């Protein structure tokens, strides 16, 4: 798979975008702790005609950090709407995993170029505090430690997928390797203080909701409620995985997305 890099600046903030060779029509958005590379294995397993791009959210990867700490879903969506405009995209399908799914939902509400939306394993709200963040290491003594950290979160991931995710989402540092992330986002997950149910109800475009069979994040009950309250929602469940669907079942996810995006 050929991967191109582009850096798009909006209001002094830089967004790093990976993309293929052809025109862009599908944007992938990662979740907390991830990067633009989260969907690499999924994109590799997708049809070659997919006009894909994948962005590092602000605060992650090679994108800018936000000095005032406003990492709200709406702020991320506004940045991406401007990025998409500068990329010259006329029609857009957005695929968002975890927090990226909420940002994708907000982007669909901001930008009428979005005509299909896929939300992967995230409910519109949670009763957990933004400060209720699990302890996640920022530095690793060895590359192997970074890989083992990925496998702890995505135990069903293939070893080569975990290794790629670990190597591409870290950078060398004095301690060994560091996660490419604003440390603020290791202490606070802003989306947990947000409620997107009304935005979900108002969204009228074609929507796919994907859930990992054993997900601890999107319950079967919330998935059913989302399907019932959404305007044009279809649902798919990926067997044999938990929350980190793009890492644990990338081929199965690619197959589900290909049918929806066709």
JOLIN-V413812 format. One record per residue. RES is the residue in one small letter. PHI is phi in degrees with one decimal (NA if undefined). PSI is psi as a letter, one per 20 degrees, with the letter a starting at -180 (none if undefined). Layout:
res:RES phi:PHI psi:PSI
res:RES phi:PHI psi:PSI
This chain:
res:x phi:NA psi:p
res:x phi:-80.4 psi:p
res:x phi:-121.8 psi:p
res:x phi:-107.9 psi:q
res:x phi:-114.1 psi:p
res:x phi:-141.4 psi:q
res:x phi:-117.2 psi:p
res:x phi:-115.7 psi:p
res:x phi:-100.4 psi:p
res:x phi:-134.1 psi:o
res:x phi:56.5 psi:k
res:x phi:83.7 psi:i
res:x phi:-108.1 psi:p
res:x phi:-100.0 psi:p
res:x phi:-113.3 psi:p
res:x phi:-89.8 psi:p
res:x phi:-124.9 psi:p
res:x phi:-94.2 psi:q
res:x phi:-159.0 psi:r
res:x phi:-83.4 psi:a
res:x phi:-85.6 psi:h
res:x phi:-91.4 psi:a
res:x phi:-59.7 psi:q
res:x phi:-88.7 psi:p
res:x phi:-134.8 psi:i
res:x phi:-137.8 psi:p
res:x phi:-113.8 psi:p
res:x phi:-102.7 psi:p
res:x phi:-126.6 psi:p
res:x phi:-82.0 psi:r
res:x phi:-107.4 psi:a
res:x phi:-61.7 psi:p
res:x phi:80.3 psi:i
res:x phi:-97.5 psi:b
res:x phi:-161.5 psi:r
res:x phi:-60.0 psi:h
res:x phi:-83.3 psi:i
res:x phi:-53.5 psi:h
res:x phi:-94.6 psi:j
res:x phi:-54.3 psi:g
res:x phi:-66.7 psi:h
res:x phi:-66.6 psi:g
res:x phi:-65.7 psi:g
res:x phi:-59.0 psi:h
res:x phi:-88.6 psi:j
res:x phi:-86.9 psi:r
res:x phi:-57.1 psi:q
res:x phi:-64.8 psi:i
res:x phi:-80.2 psi:i
res:x phi:-65.0 psi:p
res:x phi:-89.8 psi:m
res:x phi:-92.5 psi:q
res:x phi:-144.8 psi:q
res:x phi:-138.5 psi:p
res:x phi:-110.6 psi:q
res:x phi:-76.5 psi:p
res:x phi:-62.9 psi:q
res:x phi:-56.3 psi:p
res:x phi:95.9 psi:i
res:x phi:-128.6 psi:q
res:x phi:55.7 psi:c
res:x phi:-104.8 psi:j
res:x phi:-89.2 psi:r
res:x phi:-68.9 psi:q
res:x phi:-88.2 psi:q
res:x phi:-97.4 psi:o
res:x phi:-63.0 psi:h
res:x phi:-86.7 psi:j
res:x phi:75.2 psi:j
res:x phi:-80.9 psi:n
res:x phi:-100.7 psi:k
res:x phi:-66.3 psi:q
res:x phi:-59.8 psi:h
res:x phi:-65.3 psi:g
res:x phi:-63.9 psi:g
res:x phi:-63.4 psi:g
res:x phi:-65.6 psi:g
res:x phi:-62.5 psi:g
res:x phi:-60.1 psi:g
res:x phi:-68.2 psi:h
res:x phi:-61.8 psi:g
res:x phi:-69.0 psi:h
res:x phi:-62.4 psi:g
res:x phi:-59.5 psi:g
res:x phi:-61.7 psi:g
res:x phi:-69.1 psi:h
res:x phi:-78.2 psi:i
res:x phi:76.0 psi:k
res:x phi:-77.1 psi:p
res:x phi:-101.4 psi:h
res:x phi:-136.0 psi:p
res:x phi:-138.6 psi:p
res:x phi:-108.8 psi:p
res:x phi:-119.1 psi:p
res:x phi:-117.8 psi:o
res:x phi:-123.0 psi:p
res:x phi:-104.6 psi:p
res:x phi:54.0 psi:c
res:x phi:-54.8 psi:h
res:x phi:-58.3 psi:h
res:x phi:-67.8 psi:h
res:x phi:-70.3 psi:h
res:x phi:-64.6 psi:g
res:x phi:-61.3 psi:g
res:x phi:-62.5 psi:g
res:x phi:-64.4 psi:g
res:x phi:-62.2 psi:g
res:x phi:-62.3 psi:h
res:x phi:-75.5 psi:h
res:x phi:-88.8 psi:h
res:x phi:-126.5 psi:o
res:x phi:-76.0 psi:j
res:x phi:-74.4 psi:i
res:x phi:-76.8 psi:o
res:x phi:-113.8 psi:i
res:x phi:-144.0 psi:q
res:x phi:-133.9 psi:p
res:x phi:-118.5 psi:p
res:x phi:-113.0 psi:p
res:x phi:-112.1 psi:o
res:x phi:56.7 psi:l
res:x phi:-153.5 psi:p
res:x phi:-85.7 psi:r
res:x phi:-67.1 psi:i
res:x phi:-155.3 psi:r
res:x phi:-144.3 psi:q
res:x phi:-93.1 psi:j
res:x phi:-89.0 psi:q
res:x phi:-72.1 psi:q
res:x phi:-62.9 psi:h
res:x phi:-89.6 psi:i
res:x phi:-85.7 psi:m
res:x phi:-107.6 psi:p
res:x phi:-63.8 psi:q
res:x phi:-65.8 psi:o
res:x phi:-121.3 psi:p
res:x phi:-68.5 psi:q
res:x phi:-99.8 psi:h
res:x phi:-122.6 psi:q
res:x phi:-135.9 psi:p
res:x phi:-68.9 psi:h
res:x phi:-135.6 psi:r
res:x phi:-62.3 psi:h
res:x phi:-62.2 psi:h
res:x phi:-62.8 psi:h
res:x phi:-64.6 psi:g
res:x phi:-65.6 psi:g
res:x phi:-63.8 psi:h
res:x phi:-65.8 psi:h
res:x phi:-65.4 psi:g
res:x phi:-65.1 psi:h
res:x phi:-65.8 psi:h
res:x phi:-85.5 psi:h
res:x phi:-129.2 psi:m
res:x phi:-63.7 psi:i
res:x phi:-91.3 psi:j
res:x phi:-70.8 psi:q
res:x phi:-65.5 psi:q
res:x phi:-54.2 psi:h
res:x phi:-69.0 psi:h
res:x phi:-70.0 psi:g
res:x phi:-63.4 psi:g
res:x phi:-65.2 psi:g
res:x phi:-64.0 psi:g
res:x phi:-62.5 psi:g
res:x phi:-65.5 psi:g
res:x phi:-71.0 psi:h
res:x phi:-86.0 psi:i
res:x phi:-106.0 psi:j
res:x phi:-128.3 psi:r
res:x phi:-139.7 psi:q
res:x phi:-61.8 psi:q
res:x phi:-150.6 psi:r
res:x phi:-59.6 psi:h
res:x phi:-80.3 psi:i
res:x phi:136.9 psi:e
res:x phi:-141.7 psi:q
res:x phi:-124.6 psi:q
res:x phi:-68.0 psi:p
res:x phi:-83.7 psi:n
res:x phi:-155.7 psi:q
res:x phi:-64.2 psi:p
res:x phi:-54.9 psi:h
res:x phi:-56.3 psi:h
res:x phi:-81.5 psi:i
res:x phi:-93.1 psi:i
res:x phi:-114.1 psi:h
res:x phi:-145.5 psi:p
res:x phi:-108.3 psi:n
res:x phi:-59.5 psi:h
res:x phi:-63.7 psi:i
res:x phi:-71.9 psi:i
res:x phi:-96.8 psi:j
res:x phi:-105.3 psi:q
res:x phi:-129.1 psi:o
res:x phi:-110.1 psi:j
res:x phi:-62.3 psi:g
res:x phi:-66.8 psi:h
res:x phi:-62.2 psi:h
res:x phi:-63.0 psi:g
res:x phi:-64.2 psi:h
res:x phi:-76.8 psi:h
res:x phi:-66.8 psi:p
res:x phi:-111.3 psi:i
res:x phi:-77.3 psi:r
res:x phi:-60.5 psi:p
res:x phi:-133.8 psi:p
res:x phi:-115.9 psi:p
res:x phi:-108.8 psi:p
res:x phi:-113.6 psi:p
res:x phi:-127.8 psi:p
res:x phi:-75.6 psi:p
res:x phi:-53.8 psi:h
res:x phi:-109.5 psi:k
res:x phi:-63.3 psi:p
res:x phi:-88.9 psi:i
res:x phi:-101.9 psi:g
res:x phi:-106.1 psi:o
res:x phi:-74.6 psi:q
res:x phi:-61.2 psi:h
res:x phi:-66.0 psi:g
res:x phi:-66.8 psi:h
res:x phi:-62.8 psi:g
res:x phi:-65.0 psi:g
res:x phi:-64.1 psi:g
res:x phi:-62.5 psi:g
res:x phi:-64.9 psi:g
res:x phi:-69.9 psi:h
res:x phi:-88.2 psi:h
res:x phi:-73.6 psi:q
res:x phi:-75.4 psi:g
res:x phi:-138.6 psi:m
res:x phi:-108.4 psi:p
res:x phi:-110.4 psi:q
res:x phi:-133.0 psi:q
res:x phi:-137.9 psi:q
res:x phi:-121.0 psi:p
res:x phi:-96.7 psi:o
res:x phi:-72.6 psi:q
res:x phi:74.1 psi:k
res:x phi:-142.2 psi:r
res:x phi:-99.4 psi:c
res:x phi:-75.0 psi:h
res:x phi:-82.9 psi:m
res:x phi:-56.8 psi:g
res:x phi:-63.4 psi:h
res:x phi:-91.9 psi:h
res:x phi:-85.9 psi:h
res:x phi:-137.4 psi:m
res:x phi:-64.9 psi:h
res:x phi:-69.6 psi:g
res:x phi:-64.5 psi:h
res:x phi:-64.1 psi:g
res:x phi:-60.1 psi:h
res:x phi:-65.6 psi:g
res:x phi:-63.7 psi:g
res:x phi:-66.5 psi:h
res:x phi:-60.7 psi:g
res:x phi:-66.8 psi:h
res:x phi:-72.0 psi:h
res:x phi:-85.7 psi:i
res:x phi:-62.8 psi:none
